[in-house]
Structures are given as structure tokens and as C-alpha cells.
Amino acid sequence: TTPLYYVNGPPHMGSAYPTMAADVLAQYQRMRGREAVFVTGSDEHGEKIATTAASNNKENQEFVDGMVGEFKDLWEKLGIRYDSFVRTTDPKHEAVVRDFFQRVSDNGDIYKKDYSG
């Protein structure tokens, strides 16, 4: 698994290197007969993305759709074989996150408290 890349700009060596490394590890495990699930994706939320989209005269979703296309194109050119590409704006991802936080909250693991130190 790689980080979910922040797509406020095109992919670069800092995103390509860990993706290539994760791909090599997944392929190696598969060659050894082990199951490997290789997940990568994009973090599509944040002020910097909104600012960059606006400076390119695009809506946020239009902008990130274009950037995700650039990431996927590069992964294809590099022969990267991921199993899943997660996008934080995908409704399925949003539902999983909502469910996770609801379960954590229901278990009492999220609470208000004053902290110091």
C-alpha cells in the first residue's frame, strides 16, 4: 500500500518512487505464491487543492479528476499493477469512513476532554 497521494499537482519522483517500491513488493509476494493486495490512490480534499483548482479556473472535482488521470497514466507507463485505486471523493470511500468513525464513536473512543502538556 502506498500513501493516498495529495493531487494538487502532477505526479513526481516523490510519488513514483514509493509506488514502484510497493509494486515490486507486491509482485515479489505473488511470485512466492502469497496473496498480495496492492492499494494506492489519491487524497482529494484540502484547501491547497481548492486554491490550485481555482487558480486553474476549474471546480475542485474537475481538477482532481484531471490530476488522478495523470497519476493513473504514469502508473500505466511504469507498468505499475495495483489492485485498487482509492479516491477520497468516491462515495464508497466516504461511506466506509463514515461507518468507521460511527463505530469508533459508538465504542466511546471519541470524546471531548481537556488536555495539557
C-alpha positions in Angstrom: 0.0 0.0 0.0 1.2 3.5 -0.8 0.1 6.8 0.7 -3.0 8.3 -0.8 -1.3 11.0 -2.8 -2.3 14.6 -2.5 -3.3 15.5 -6.0 -2.8 19.3 -6.0 -0.2 18.8 -8.8 1.0 16.1 -11.2 2.9 13.1 -10.0 6.7 13.4 -9.5 9.6 11.3 -8.2 8.3 11.6 -4.6 5.1 9.8 -5.7 6.6 7.5 -8.3 9.3 6.0 -6.0 7.1 4.6 -3.3 4.6 3.4 -5.9 7.3 1.5 -7.8 8.6 0.1 -4.5 5.1 -1.1 -3.4 4.6 -2.7 -6.9 7.9 -4.6 -6.6 7.0 -5.9 -3.2 3.5 -7.0 -4.3 4.9 -8.7 -7.4 7.6 -10.4 -5.3 5.0 -11.8 -2.9 2.8 -13.0 -5.7 5.8 -14.8 -7.3 6.3 -16.6 -4.0 2.7 -17.8 -4.2 1.5 -15.4 -1.5 -1.6 -13.3 -1.7 -0.8 -9.6 -2.1 -3.3 -6.7 -2.4 -1.7 -3.5 -3.7 -3.7 -0.4 -2.9 -2.8 3.1 -4.0 -4.9 6.3 -4.5 -5.5 9.9 -4.0 -6.4 12.3 -1.2 -8.7 14.8 -2.9 -9.6 17.1 -0.1 -8.0 20.2 1.3 -7.5 23.9 1.0 -4.5 23.6 -1.3 -6.4 21.6 -3.8 -9.2 24.2 -3.8 -6.8 27.0 -4.2 -4.9 25.2 -7.0 -8.2 24.3 -8.8 -9.4 27.9 -8.6 -6.1 29.2 -9.9 -6.6 26.9 -12.9 -10.2 28.1 -13.3 -11.6 24.7 -12.5 -14.0 23.2 -10.0 -12.4 21.0 -7.4 -13.7 17.7 -8.7 -12.8 18.6 -12.3 -9.3 19.5 -11.2 -8.7 16.3 -9.2 -10.2 14.2 -11.9 -7.6 15.5 -14.2 -4.8 15.0 -11.7 -5.9 11.4 -11.0 -5.8 10.8 -14.7 -2.2 11.9 -14.8 -1.3 9.6 -11.9 -3.0 6.6 -13.5 -1.4 7.4 -16.8 2.1 7.4 -15.2 1.4 4.2 -13.3 0.4 2.5 -16.6 3.6 3.8 -18.3 5.7 2.5 -15.4 4.0 -0.9 -15.6 2.5 -0.5 -12.1 -0.1 -3.2 -11.4 -2.2 -2.0 -8.4 -5.3 -3.9 -7.3 -7.3 -0.9 -6.1 -7.1 2.9 -6.6 -8.8 4.6 -3.7 -10.2 8.1 -4.2 -11.3 10.0 -1.1 -14.1 11.7 -3.1 -15.5 8.3 -4.1 -18.9 7.7 -2.4 -17.9 4.1 -1.4 -14.8 5.5 0.4 -16.9 8.2 2.1 -19.3 5.6 3.3 -16.6 3.4 4.7 -15.0 6.4 6.6 -18.4 7.4 8.0 -19.1 3.9 9.2 -15.6 3.6 10.7 -16.0 6.9 12.7 -19.5 6.0 13.8 -18.3 2.6 15.2 -15.3 4.3 16.9 -17.7 6.9 18.4 -20.2 4.2 19.4 -17.4 2.4 21.2 -16.6 5.5 23.2 -13.2 6.0 21.6 -14.0 9.6 20.6 -14.7 12.0 23.4 -14.2 15.6 24.4 -11.6 16.2 27.1 -9.2 19.0 28.2 -5.6 18.1 27.6 -2.4 19.8 28.8 1.2 19.3 28.2 
